[in-house]
Amino acid sequence: MKLNAFPTRGRPSKDIVQGLEEVVMLTQAALSIVNTQRRVLDRDALQLGVGLRPSKRDAAYEVTVVDQFYQLGQRHFERRNISAMWERPFLTGQRGRPTAVDISLFYEGKGREVRVEFGRYTKEKLRSDAKKLNALTTQVEPGYGNVVNHLVLWEERATSLTRIALLAQLERFRRQATEVSSPTMLVEVLMASSVDLFAEQHDQHRVIDVGLFKVTPR
């Protein structure tokens, strides 16, 4: 089961909704695949040492989700004349590994680049990734000067999937987006979506909430 919710009264235009839902749907598909694989393989992980438990591998988990999103989206992007780049680099003049955005989508013929950061939801994650995207907005690829910044963040919970719970999560996303906004950037939640996840036990509930955010320079 899956539920979607939007922060504005009334439903956004059909084109906007379709674009938002497709990004979130691909993320949810990637999360479902990676999460199921991980849960099945790690059923006995609690018997391992603390340093080997799944909770210590969150960074690798996020990378795997982004990789799966990229793979699932390839045909979808190609049909729409969108070129996708994983780990889109930016030259900052500093030593070491270049700063990168998880995925960039280049809309051919429209001059638009959509940059997307992914990860587990926390207020600090929302703040730090929003600041990163905002700071990079002025660095553009020739021919793609219209930059749009998005964050796709998720949070898992062990409760039933209900619209009441989804709306409460949407309100939390909205409130915290307002709190992390600043005089130099506006952070908005565009959409929240909840979907059931694989569960090993009978009558066990596992839901993942996905928030889609937009970051706009002020």
Backbone as a ProteinNet text record, in pm:
[ID]
protein_1_A
[PRIMARY]
MKLNAFPTRGRPSKDIVQGLEEVVMLTQAALSIVNTQRRVLDRDALQLGVGLRPSKRDAAYEVTVVDQFYQLGQRHFERRNISAMWERPFLTGQRGRPTAVDISLFYEGKGREVRVEFGRYTKEKLRSDAKKLNALTTQVEPGYGNVVNHLVLWEERATSLTRIALLAQLERFRRQATEVSSPTMLVEVLMASSVDLFAEQHDQHRVIDVGLFKVTPR
[TERTIARY]
83.8	0	87.6	38.1	113.1	17.6	62.1	-15.8	72.6	15.6	86.4	13.6	89	29.3	110.5	40.1	102.4	71.7	161.7	144.3	47.2	16.4	-70.9	-215.5	-306.1	-447.1	-476.3	-552.4	-576.8	-458.4	-479.7	-375.2	-296.5	-161.7	-82.7	-119.1	-67.9	-98.2	-55.2	-118.5	-93.4	52.6	112.8	252.3	346.3	322.4	407.4	393.8	269.6	245.9	314.1	302.1	362.3	513	576.2	721.1	765.4	694.1	727.6	707	593.9	561.3	657.6	707.2	799.6	932.1	983.6	1108.4	1090.2	980.6	955	929.7	855.9	827.8	955.8	1048.3	1175.8	1255.7	1250.3	1319.8	1259.6	1127	1061.3	1090.8	1095.1	1129.4	1271.4	1363.7	1502.9	1512.7	1442.7	1444.2	1387	1279	1216.9	1310.8	1378.6	1471.4	1588.2	1653.1	1771.9	1735.5	1623	1582	1549.3	1480.4	1446.9	1572.9	1663.6	1788.9	1864.3	1871.6	1946.9	1881.4	1748	1679.5	1696.5	1684.7	1698.1	1840.2	1938.5	2078.3	2124.8	2061.9	2108.5	2020.1	1937.9	1847.7	1921.3	2040.6	2116.2	2226.3	2220.5	2330.6	2344.2	2236.5	2245	2336.9	2370.1	2462.6	2607.4	2626.7	2761.4	2805.9	2934.3	2986.2	2921.9	2925.1	2861.6	2914.3	3043.4	3103.2	3059.2	2992.6	2950.3	2800.4	2727.7	2582.9	2542.1	2422.2	2376.8	2373.4	2346.2	2336.3	2466.5	2577.1	2707.1	2734.6	2639.7	2665.7	2568	2518.9	2420	2471.8	2597	2653	2652.9	2695.4	2696.4	2554.1	2459.7	2319.2	2266.8	2296.5	2250.1	2309.5	2437.3	2501.7	2433.7	2399	2333.3	2195.3	2123	1991.8	2005.3	2102.4	2124.2	2160.8	2246.1	2284.9	2162.1	2076.9	1956.5	1860.2	1846.4	1763.8	1814.4	1945.3	2007.9	1978.4	1991.9	1967.6	1821	1731.6	1588.9	1543.3	1606.5	1562.1	1615.4	1713.4	1778.8	1680.5	1595.8	1501.7	1401.6	1356.1	1261.9	1322.7	1448.4	1514.1	1537	1580.9	1609.9	1485.6	1370.4	1246.3	1207.6	1255.2	1219.4	1334.3	1433.7	1550.8	1618.9	1634.6	1703.3	1831.7	1942.6	2070.7	2098.3	2119.9	2143.6	2291.7	2342.2	2482	2485.4	2548.9	2564.6	2692.3	2688.6	2802.4	2853.1	2765.4	2797.6	2900.7	3023.8	3132	3129.5	3187.1	3203.7	3346.7	3413.6	3550.5	3546.8	3602.4	3599.9	3736	3840.2	3974.3	4042.8	3973.6	4031.9	4093.7	4189.7	4253.4	4159.7	4191.6	4111.9	3998.3	3909.2	3797.1	3704.9	3664.2	3575.8	3441	3380.4	3243.5	3152.1	3054.1	2965.1	2821.7	2729.3	2587.1	2549.8	2463.1	2433	2392.9	2294.3	2249.8	2210.5	2249.4	2202.7	2128.8	2017.8	1937.5	1942.1	1996.1	2008.8	1896.6	1808.4	1694.3	1736.3	1761.1	1810.2	1704.8	1748.9	1659.7	1584.7	1593.8	1523.4	1618.7	1748.6	1846.8	1835.6	1781.6	1757.9	1838.7	1898.2	1966.4	1898.9	1852.8	1791.3	1891.4	1931.2	2028.1	1954.7	1990.6	1918.7	2016.7	1995.2	2067.8	1972.9	2024.4	1944.4	1998.7	1915.9	1966.5	1857.5	1898.6	1807.3	1769.6	1644.2	1596.5	1637.8	1700.4	1712.3	1705.9	1675.9	1671.9	1809.5	1914	2049.2	2089.5	2047.4	2074.3	2005.5	1881.2	1807.9	1882	1928.9	1998.1	2130.7	2212.5	2346.7	2341.8	2254.1	2245.4	2182.6	2088.2	2029	2133.9	2217.4	2324.6	2423.4	2453.6	2545.8	2489.1	2363.7	2301.9	2291.1	2254.5	2239.4	2371.7	2480.2	2612.1	2660.5	2613.9	2659.7	2572.5	2464.6	2367.8	2429.7	2526.2	2584.8	2683.9	2724.7	2814.9	2730.5	2730.8	2642	2721.1	2660.2	2714.2	2665.8	2755.4	2712.1	2589.9	2490.7	2368.7	2264	2300	2205.9	2205.3	2171.4	2177.9	2061.8	1954.2	1838.5	1856.8	1902.7	1933.6	1819.8	1775.5	1672.3	1731.7	1719.1	1778	1671.2	1689.4	1595.9	1670.1	1602.9	1647.8	1537.8	1577.9	1485	1533.9	1461.2	1503.5	1395.9	1439.1	1343.6	1364.1	1257.8	1261.4	1173.7	1226.4	1152.9	1084.3	965.5	895.6	822.9	808.6	747.1	601.9	523.3	381.1	302.7	171.6	86.3	88.9	62.4	53.7	-86.9	-96.5	-225.2	-208.5	-318.2	-311.5	-286.2	-339.2	-316.4	-167.3	-99.7	44.5	122	79.8	147.9	132.3	13	-9.3	69.4	83.6	165.1	311.4	357.8	495.6	514.3	416.3	422.6	432.5	354.6	358.5	494.4	551.3	685.6	788.3	781.4	872.1	856.7	732.1	706.7	764.4	739.1	785.4	937.8	1002.3	1147.9	1213.1	1147.4	1198.9	1198.8	1093.9	1087.3	1197	1222.2	1321.6	1464.2	1494	1630.9	1650.7	1543.1	1557.1	1632.8	1692.2	1775.1	1757.8	1822.4	1813.7	1869.2	1952	2012.2	1949.2	1860.4	1797.8	1659.5	1570.9	1436.4	1427	1388.5	1370.1	1221.3	1166.5	1024	1005.2	903.6	865.8	758.8	778.8	685.7	588.5	632.3	551.4	601.9	511.1	548.2	473.6	538.4	477.7	518.2	423.3	449.8	419.3	501.3	480.4	518.3	446.3	478.2	608.2	684.4	808.1	794.3	886.1	893.7	914.1	843.6	859.8	875.4	966.3	994.7	889.9	828.8	739.3	592.4	508.7	364.3	311.4	225.4	164.7	266	383.7	483.6	461.2	467.2	448.6	581.1	612.2	728.8	690.2	704.8	667.2	785.4	801.1	903.7	836.5	867.5	816.4	924.6	888	981.6	935.3	1025.6	996	1075.2	1008.5	1074.4	1079	1200	1221	1282.6	1260.6	1320.8	1399.4	1517.3	1603.4	1621	1585	1590.9	1674.1	1774.8	1852.6	1764.5	1795.2	1722.5	1810.6
-119.6	0	125	229.4	354.2	471.9	577.1	699.6	819.8	921.8	1046.7	1163.3	1267	1388.7	1509.1	1621.2	1745.3	1855.7	1951.8	2052.4	2164	2184.2	2295.3	2249.7	2342.6	2310.2	2287.6	2183.6	2150.5	2076.6	2006.3	1926.6	2012.4	2002.9	2077.9	2036.2	2110	2078.8	1937	1879.9	1740.8	1718.1	1811.4	1796.2	1796	1886.5	1893.9	1767.2	1723.1	1602.3	1482.2	1468.9	1354.3	1352.7	1467.7	1473.8	1440.9	1494.8	1467	1320.1	1266.2	1128	1029.4	1061.4	970.1	961.9	1076.4	1075.9	998.1	1023.6	955.3	806.5	772.6	632.2	554	611.5	544.9	528.2	629	618.5	507.7	501.2	397.3	258.1	245.4	115.9	75.9	171.6	144	106.2	179.5	149.9	11.9	-23.6	-154.3	-267.8	-254	-358.2	-371.5	-259.6	-261.9	-304.3	-253.5	-284.4	-432.2	-489.8	-632.2	-717.2	-687	-761.8	-754.3	-635.4	-615.8	-688.1	-681.7	-746.3	-897.9	-954.8	-1100	-1144.3	-1072	-1110.2	-1085.3	-989.5	-951	-1002.7	-1102.8	-1151.4	-1194.6	-1249.2	-1298.2	-1202.1	-1079	-986.2	-947.8	-956.3	-918.4	-1010.6	-1126.1	-1216.4	-1175.2	-1079.9	-1034.9	-927.8	-892.1	-785.2	-652.5	-560.7	-429.9	-360	-371.1	-302.5	-355.1	-471.8	-531.8	-522.7	-465.7	-460.3	-366.9	-390	-308.9	-159.9	-118.8	23.8	97	23.1	84.7	104.9	61.7	66.8	159	260.5	348.9	419	462.3	533.5	443.7	317.9	223.1	195.5	189.7	166.7	278.9	403.5	516.8	514.4	481.2	472.3	365.6	252.8	144.7	187	263.8	313.6	406.7	496.3	588.3	510.8	410.9	326.9	257.9	203.9	134.9	232.4	352.6	456.5	486.1	500.3	530.8	420.4	295.6	183.1	175	188	179.8	294.1	409.5	526.4	540	458.2	476.6	479.6	379.8	376	491.2	517.9	628.2	760.4	785.7	910.3	917.8	807.5	807	838.2	785.3	809.5	956.6	1029.2	1170.4	1264	1212.2	1290.8	1357.7	1279.8	1326.8	1246.9	1317.3	1250.9	1253.1	1134.9	1124.4	1104.2	1173.6	1157.7	1125.1	1014	972.3	1035.5	1084.5	1150.6	1266.1	1359.4	1474.7	1563	1576.5	1646.5	1797.6	1869.2	2014	2047.8	2126.6	2167.3	2288.6	2273.6	2381.6	2445.6	2389.5	2442.1	2387.7	2303.8	2245	2109.3	2070.3	1941	1828.3	1709.6	1594	1568	1481.5	1441.1	1559.4	1579.7	1692.3	1679.5	1792.4	1792.3	1734.1	1654.7	1590.8	1591.6	1591.4	1574.9	1433.5	1368.7	1227.4	1200	1273.3	1254.3	1389.5	1411.3	1526.7	1477.4	1541.8	1509.7	1629.6	1608.2	1714.7	1700.5	1799.5	1797.1	1857.9	1771.8	1815.9	1900.9	2012.5	2102.6	2199.5	2182	2270.5	2355.3	2325.7	2403.8	2390.8	2277.5	2261.3	2144.6	2168.3	2062.4	2048	1928.7	1899.3	1819.8	1876.4	1811.9	1750.7	1626.1	1552.9	1491.7	1521.6	1456.8	1360.8	1243.5	1140.4	1112.6	1053.3	1009.4	985.7	933.8	914.8	1051.7	1065.2	1194.7	1223.1	1337.4	1403.3	1552.3	1630.2	1774.9	1826.8	1772.7	1817.3	1776.9	1657	1613.1	1707.7	1743.9	1837.8	1970.3	2020	2148.3	2143.3	2042.8	2037.2	2014.5	1925.1	1900.4	2018.1	2086	2205.2	2314.5	2335.4	2435.2	2398.7	2271.5	2226	2255.1	2215.8	2240	2389.1	2465.7	2610	2674.7	2632.1	2689.6	2656.3	2543.4	2499.5	2551.9	2620.4	2660.3	2745	2828.8	2918.5	2847.5	2726	2649.8	2571.6	2616.8	2558.1	2501.8	2405.2	2347.8	2433.3	2468	2547.1	2485.2	2567.2	2519.4	2470	2464.2	2416.7	2513.6	2637.9	2742.5	2744.7	2672.3	2666.5	2549.4	2578.4	2474.1	2462.4	2339.4	2309.4	2211.8	2243.7	2161.4	2085.8	1953.9	1871.3	1783.6	1751.8	1649.3	1544.6	1417.2	1307	1232.4	1247.9	1191.9	1097.9	992.5	892.2	858	803	761.5	637.4	537.1	412.7	414.8	354.1	342.3	208	157.3	26.1	42.5	109.1	129.3	105.9	105.6	84.2	205.4	179.1	286.1	345	469.8	539.4	681.6	738.4	877.3	973.9	944.2	1031.4	1040.1	924.3	922.9	995.5	977.2	1044.3	1195.5	1242.8	1387	1446	1369.1	1415.8	1427.6	1332.6	1338.2	1454.4	1476.4	1589.3	1721	1736.1	1858.1	1873.5	1764.1	1769.1	1812.4	1754.3	1794.1	1943.3	1989.9	2130.7	2222.3	2188.3	2271.9	2278.3	2163.7	2162.7	2224.4	2215.7	2284.7	2435.6	2485.4	2627.8	2665.3	2578	2606	2608.2	2527	2525	2627.5	2689	2795.9	2912.3	2994.6	3105.3	3225.6	3337.6	3454.3	3427.9	3323	3294.7	3176.9	3102.6	2989	2960	2915.6	2873.3	2722.8	2652	2506.9	2477.8	2402.7	2369.9	2220	2164.2	2026.2	2030.6	1952.6	1950.3	1834.2	1727.2	1605.8	1511.2	1434.5	1324	1200.2	1085.7	960.9	847.9	759.9	645	516.2	414.8	285.9	174.1	62.6	-54.1	-117.6	-169.4	-240.9	-387.9	-468.1	-609.8	-626.5	-721.7	-754.2	-905.2	-947.1	-1089.2	-1161.1	-1090.9	-1154.3	-1130.5	-1227.6	-1215.3	-1098.3	-1018.3	-902.4	-793.7	-799.1	-693.9	-581.1	-458.2	-342.8	-269.7	-240.1	-158.5	-64.5	64.2	167.4	259.6	308.8	409.6	535.9	648.2	778.8	850.1	901.2	973.6	1117.9	1210.1	1351.6	1407.5	1480.7	1546.8	1696.3	1751.7	1891.8	1968.5	2099	2187.6	2296.1	2328.3	2431.5	2542.7	2664.7	2778.2	2890.5	2941.6	3054.8	3178.4	3259.2	3384.9	3502.7
0	0	0	-66.4	-78.3	-66.4	3.2	17.2	-11.5	-77.5	-105.2	-39.4	-6	49.9	5.1	-17.6	-62.1	39.1	55.8	161.2	129.4	1.8	-35	-42.5	-21.6	-38.4	-185.7	-214.3	-352.4	-410.6	-513.8	-575.4	-673.6	-674.3	-772.6	-914.8	-1012.8	-1151.9	-1186.3	-1285.6	-1324.1	-1360.5	-1434.8	-1476.6	-1356.8	-1262.2	-1143.4	-1060.5	-1039.8	-961	-1024.3	-1155.8	-1223.7	-1205.3	-1220.8	-1204.9	-1064	-963.9	-824.7	-791.9	-832.7	-799.1	-863.4	-982.6	-1049.1	-974.3	-928.9	-851.8	-722.1	-652.3	-525.8	-548.8	-654.3	-683.5	-709.4	-786.8	-813.3	-684.7	-597.9	-469.3	-384.4	-379.8	-300.2	-354.9	-486.9	-546	-508.3	-515.3	-477.8	-330.7	-244.8	-101.7	-72.9	-141.8	-119.3	-156.5	-270.1	-314.8	-218.4	-189.8	-103.8	38.1	87.2	223.4	239.6	141.5	148.4	145.5	55.1	47.8	179.6	234.2	357.8	475.1	486.1	597.7	593.2	473.7	461.1	493.1	441.8	462.3	605.1	672.6	806.1	919.9	893.1	998	1124.3	1107.8	1223.2	1266.3	1218.4	1243.9	1390.7	1468.7	1609.6	1688.5	1632.7	1698.9	1675.7	1586.7	1555	1653.6	1646	1730.1	1695.9	1790.6	1772	1647.7	1622.2	1507.9	1373.8	1373.1	1246.8	1224	1316.3	1302.6	1189.1	1130.8	1017.6	1045.2	1169.3	1199.9	1175.3	1168.2	1144.8	996.1	912	768.8	695.8	763.6	703.9	579.6	581.8	466.2	343	361.2	249.5	202.3	294.6	260.9	172.2	207.5	128.3	-11.9	-22.7	-153.8	-238.6	-177.8	-250.5	-299	-218.6	-260	-380.3	-376.2	-488.3	-614.3	-600.7	-714.3	-773.1	-687.6	-734.8	-802.1	-746.7	-808.9	-949.5	-961.8	-1090.6	-1191.8	-1149.5	-1239.8	-1281.5	-1184.6	-1214.3	-1304.6	-1290.7	-1364.2	-1504.9	-1543.8	-1672.7	-1789.3	-1801.5	-1914.2	-1904.7	-1784.4	-1762	-1808.4	-1772.4	-1810.2	-1961.2	-2019.9	-2163.6	-2245.3	-2205.2	-2279.6	-2277.6	-2179.1	-2164.5	-2200.9	-2270.6	-2311.7	-2192.7	-2086.1	-1966.1	-1949.9	-1937.1	-1912.3	-1762.4	-1705.6	-1561.2	-1533.1	-1432.5	-1390.1	-1241.7	-1209.2	-1069.6	-1014.7	-891.4	-828.1	-915.4	-943.5	-1027.9	-955.4	-1011.6	-940.5	-962.9	-867	-876.3	-836.1	-917.9	-887.7	-795.8	-676.8	-577.6	-556.8	-619.7	-600.3	-477	-402.1	-282.3	-313.6	-231.4	-250.3	-207.7	-257.9	-220.2	-316.9	-273.7	-357.6	-384.9	-511.7	-543.8	-473	-441.8	-390.9	-498	-456.5	-553.7	-502.7	-597.7	-569.4	-612	-535	-559.2	-703.6	-754.1	-892.7	-951.9	-1077.3	-1153.4	-1276.8	-1307	-1424.7	-1518.8	-1638.6	-1737.9	-1841	-1845.5	-1936.9	-2069.9	-2166.9	-2297.3	-2368.3	-2422.3	-2493.5	-2404.4	-2272.9	-2179.8	-2096.6	-2105.1	-2031	-1880.8	-1833.6	-1690.4	-1634	-1517.7	-1443.4	-1307.4	-1277.8	-1148.5	-1065.3	-952.9	-864.1	-745.4	-713	-608.6	-509.5	-382.7	-273.8	-202.2	-164.9	-99.2	40.8	126.2	256.2	358.4	473.6	585.8	643.6	680.5	727.9	871.4	890.8	1020.4	990.4	1089.3	1068.4	1030.1	1091.9	1060.7	919.1	875.6	738.1	639.6	669.6	585.2	576.9	690.2	693.5	616.3	644.7	585.7	435.3	389.3	245.2	172.3	236.8	175.7	158.9	261	252.4	142.1	129.3	24.8	-113.7	-137.5	-267.7	-297	-197.2	-215.8	-255.4	-190.6	-219.1	-359.5	-414.1	-546.7	-660.6	-629	-731.1	-841.3	-807.6	-907.8	-999.5	-965.4	-1051.9	-1151.8	-1275.7	-1376.1	-1492.9	-1558.7	-1681.1	-1797.9	-1893.7	-2008.7	-2077	-2100.6	-2164.1	-2066.4	-1937.3	-1834.9	-1716.5	-1747.1	-1645.7	-1548.7	-1579.5	-1489.9	-1393.2	-1272.2	-1173.5	-1072.6	-1050.7	-951	-850.3	-721.7	-615.4	-537.3	-525.3	-449.2	-349.5	-241.2	-147.5	-136.4	-138.9	-117	6.5	116	244.5	297.7	365.8	412	558.9	616.4	756.4	772.5	838.3	859.2	995.4	1001.4	1129.9	1137.5	1258	1280.4	1323.1	1239	1265.9	1137.8	1149.5	1033.1	940.3	813.9	715.2	721.4	762.2	767.6	716.4	668.4	620.5	735.7	852.3	967.9	999.4	998.9	1027.2	918.1	791.9	681.1	692.2	722.9	734.4	851.1	958.2	1070.9	1029.6	949.7	901.3	804.5	718.3	625.6	702.1	807.1	887.6	955.2	1001.7	1060.9	957.5	838.2	730.8	701.6	693.3	661.3	768.5	893.5	1004.5	1010	994.2	1004	880.5	765.2	646.9	670.3	732.9	766.6	865.4	961.6	1065.5	1012.1	909.7	856.3	745.5	697.9	598.9	661.9	577.3	625.8	533.3	565.8	477.1	337	321.5	190.6	118.3	184.5	116.2	173.2	84.5	121.5	102.2	207.9	200.4	215.1	119.5	119.8	101.6	165	135.9	27.1	-77.7	-190.3	-181.8	-114.4	-114.9	-7.7	49.7	138.5	91.5	103.9	57.5	150.5	181	267.5	192	214.9	149.2	246	237.1	319.1	272.6	368.5	339.1	375.6	323.7	358.2	508.8	567.5	709.4	724.7	812.3	828.1	911.7	1006.4	1101.9	1066.8	1104.5	1085.5	1168.6	1110.2	1176.8	1212.4	1153.5	1175.8	1075.7	1121.8	1033.4	1014.5	889.4	858.2	744.9	770	673.4	653.4	531.7	507.3	454.4	517.1	475.1	395.1	279.2	193	180	204.8	186.8	70.1	-17	-129.5	-99.9	-95.7	-60.1	-177.1	-176.3	-275.7	-203.4	-257.7	-200.1	-303.5	-266.3	-358	-296.4	-368.6	-316.3	-301.2	-200.1	-180.3	-218.9
[MASK]
++++++++++++++++++++++++++++++++++++++++++++++++++++++++++++++++++++++++++++++++++++++++++++++++++++++++++++++++++++++++++++++++++++++++++++++++++++++++++++++++++++++++++++++++++++++++++++++++++++++++++++++++++++++++++

